[in-house]
Every structure is written in C-alpha cells, then in structure tokens.
Amino acid sequence: MNKVRIGIVGLGNMGYAHAQNILAGKINRLELGAAADVNPDKLARVPQVKGFKSAADMMASGLIDALLIATPHYDHTTIGIAALKAGLHVLVEKPISVHRADCERLIAAHRGREGRQVFAAMFNQRTDLFYQKIRALIQAGELGEIRRVNWTITNWFRTHAYYASGGWRATWEGEGGGVLLNQCPHNLDLFQWMFGMPVVLSAECGFGRYHDIEVEDDVTATMRFANGATGVFITSTGEAPGTNRLEVVGERGKLVYEQDRIVFTRNEVPMGEFSRTTKHSFATPATWDVSIPAAGHGGQHNEILLNFTDAILDGTPLIAPAPEGIHSVELANAMLLSAWTGKPVSLPIDGRKYERLLKARIAESARLGKKKKVVVAAPVDFAKSFGR
Ligand SMILES: NC(=O)c1ccc[n+]([C@@H]2O[C@H](COP(=O)([O-])OP(=O)(O)OC[C@H]3O[C@@H](n4cnc5c(N)ncnc54)[C@H](O)[C@@H]3O)[C@@H](O)[C@H]2O)c1
C-alpha cells in the first residue's frame, strides 16, 4: 500500500473542512475514498467521491482503508467500534467518547489489533509548537517539581446563534455536555499531556449561565495532584473578551504563556531550598527572565491527518493515540460529577455511576419535554472558529 483511502463520516462543519483539505491534496499519500452522512444535503457537498447514507454501508463498500469520524459525540463510540471490528484504521474527532465507560468500550475494541490497525484522535492542538515547548520544558525538569498550575481558557466565546444551529448541540442527549465536551477536550487533553492527571478535583459549573442551554457554559475547577501540586482550570463560552493564560509554578521558577509568548522567570536557587536556607525573613530568590521562542502554532488538523497516514504506511509514532483520549473525557466527567453532587471527586471516577447519572439527566430533559429549536446560522469561515 502506498497511499491511504480514507472515508469521512459526518460532513458537517469539521468533516467537510477535513474533506476539502484532503481533496485539495494537502495531505501527502491521503486520498478521500468515500463519504457518509445521514443528511443528503451535506453529502451533496462532496460530489467527487461516492456518498453513503450510513457509515456501515461505506465501511462495507471496500472503497476505504481508514475512517475519519466527524459525527456528533455519542456516535464516535458506536461507529468507532464498528470500524475497528471491520478492520479499518480509525481517526476519531475529539472527544473520543462522551463518558469514561464509553471510552473503555471503544478502546477495548482496539485491544489485540494494535499492531495491525492505527487508532488516533484529532487532538490537533498537540501540534502547536507553544504547547510542545512548554511540555518539553516540564519533561526536561527545567521548571523543577511542579507546585501549581493555573489555566484560564475562556477564549471559546460562542453566541446564541451557534447553540441554536444544531439540534444535538448543548444537550445532554445530543452532545453529553457543553464547553467541557465540545470546546475544551483540546485543553483538557493538553492539560493531562503536560501535567498528568490529578487525584482529586472539585468544580463549580454554570449550567446555561450565559445561554439558553441545559449544559455547562462556565466552569471553575480546582484540583490536587499526587505530589501535592494544585491546579485551577477555568473555562467559559460566555465571556468576551476571552483569555488564554497558562501559569505554571515549579521549584525552579514560573512559566507564563499568554498572547503567543512564553516567559520563564527562572529562580537562581529552587524556591523550597532558598526558603529553607536563607537567614533573611523577606528575601526571595534572585531570578533570570527567559523568553522562550516557539515557531508558531504548528500544522494543526492537517498535521494530524498526515501523521495518521504516515503511521499507517510507515509505522510513524502517533502524535495523539486515541486511547489517550480517555483522560480528557475523564477530567470533563469528573468536573460535571463534582458540580452535580456538590462534592470533590476522586480520580479515576466510577464510569458506570457517571453513565447512570448522565442518563438520568437525559431522561429528565425528555420528561420536561425539552426540545431544541434549530435555527440555521449565518454562513461562517469555520476554520476561523478554532480556539488557540
Ligand atoms: N478538532 C477540532 O478542531 C474540531 C472542531 C469542530 C468540531 N469538532 C468535532 O467534530 C465533530 C462534528 O462536529 P461539527 O461541528 O462538524 O458538527 P456538525 O453538526 O456541523 O456536523 C455533524 C454531521 O454529522 C452528520 N451525522 C450525524 N449523525 C450521523 C450518523 N450517525 N452517521 C452519519 N452522519 C451523521 C450530520 O448530518 C452532520 O452533517 C464533533 O465531534 C466535534 O466535537 C472538532
């Protein structure tokens, strides 16, 4: 095999953008083999390849070697399991599933096939050179042991028109959550990729705080890691202007990433050692200011597509193996669980319990007869909507 024929299921905002990039030849050795969407109007947007009404028909067609899943979230699990069982390589959009138990089911379908089938997730922000640099500094021990992490990521502003534009959006039944399940999977993935998983967290969530929706559009979470380090994660789709500010404090200094700049204020002597050894009551360690260069935001979606293709054809290691996607889902689930129960949540969470509570929310919405009215939004340049 010297090229990969990929099928895309779901030709909405994201799937159509992927299709355009592949059809334009932007990804070396990747071809669009077919497409599938339950909506014939969406399917008609890609007349260059054979279209199918269902993922199952496309999978059985023999026209594709790999499947890119860009449907609403719950279908990631069912379509992903079917595709893996059909022997296809799979690239799944974020989040890999809605909740931990579904992640486990999806990941289990890949078990035993690791050597034969590539299974990746579209965590395109892992290609961002700023985040790669911060992670490399942490892993190299430049910051010393991490003591505190604060990430305010509120530049995900979304309007009422956005939420009204899709029946599945911002509902427990259609999407399984709000900002934590739609916009923040990227940030929660980066968070665990850089800092690992906390052992306990608490969260305050605003459900429909800024929009007429039933799910969360505002979150403030606090957490603790196994070494005693603490973290704060704040996000919202209702705040403008938004912020993306990541502050990491380690024994060897403080790193701040904001507005495309990484500034590292390095302690000459690690802060704990300085505190224990100085005889002066109000002294602080001497510091150096270090400006850390990063050459832009990386190749994003197309880089993940290329890496997926290279993994299939050459065995190149994946930037974002799909099984790692369980961590961002678990963080989102734990934050919702804490907000629902008003209590701190230990990780790993009980996936079955979370699934039951989520289903109870879906049932409650149905009982109250909540039905979203869909209003077509004004046309947009979708690529400009990506957060950073
Ligand atoms: N990586 C990113 O930067 C990024 C950005 C936006 C969206 N996404 C993800 O992409 C996915 C889709 O989001 P979107 O904004 O494109 O949604 P969308 O509503 O615009 O598109 C979803 C499409 O899937 C189709 N569909 C629904 N169920 C289907 C099924 N069972 N079989 C076949 N087709 C089906 C719909 O008809 C629609 O065309 C979500 O997982 C979302 O989180 C990722």
The ligand as an ORCA input file, in Angstrom:
! r2SCAN-3c Opt
* xyz 0 1
  N     -10.826     19.166     16.052
  C     -11.489     20.302     16.001
  O     -10.891     21.371     15.997
  C     -12.997     20.288     15.894
  C     -13.698     21.460     15.595
  C     -15.093     21.376     15.475
  C     -15.761     20.182     15.687
  N     -15.030     19.067     16.022
  C     -15.703     17.790     16.276
  O     -16.217     17.295     15.051
  C     -17.408     16.558     15.303
  C     -18.544     17.134     14.470
  O     -18.752     18.480     14.834
  P     -19.360     19.521     13.793
  O     -19.232     20.860     14.414
  O     -18.789     19.278     12.457
  O     -20.895     19.078     13.814
  P     -21.992     19.292     12.667
  O     -23.307     19.222     13.345
  O     -21.669     20.509     11.872
  O     -21.789     18.011     11.725
  C     -22.122     16.705     12.094
  C     -22.502     15.953     10.820
  O     -22.688     14.567     11.135
  C     -23.839     14.102     10.456
  N     -24.314     12.922     11.199
  C     -24.905     12.903     12.400
  N     -25.095     11.633     12.817
  C     -24.597     10.844     11.835
  C     -24.508      9.429     11.675
  N     -24.914      8.591     12.617
  N     -23.967      8.963     10.513
  C     -23.548      9.812      9.545
  N     -23.608     11.145      9.641
  C     -24.112     11.664     10.786
  C     -24.785     15.273     10.444
  O     -25.773     15.166      9.433
  C     -23.813     16.437     10.198
  O     -23.633     16.687      8.824
  C     -17.649     16.659     16.812
  O     -17.059     15.533     17.428
  C     -16.895     17.893     17.215
  O     -16.509     17.891     18.563
  C     -13.682     19.109     16.101
*
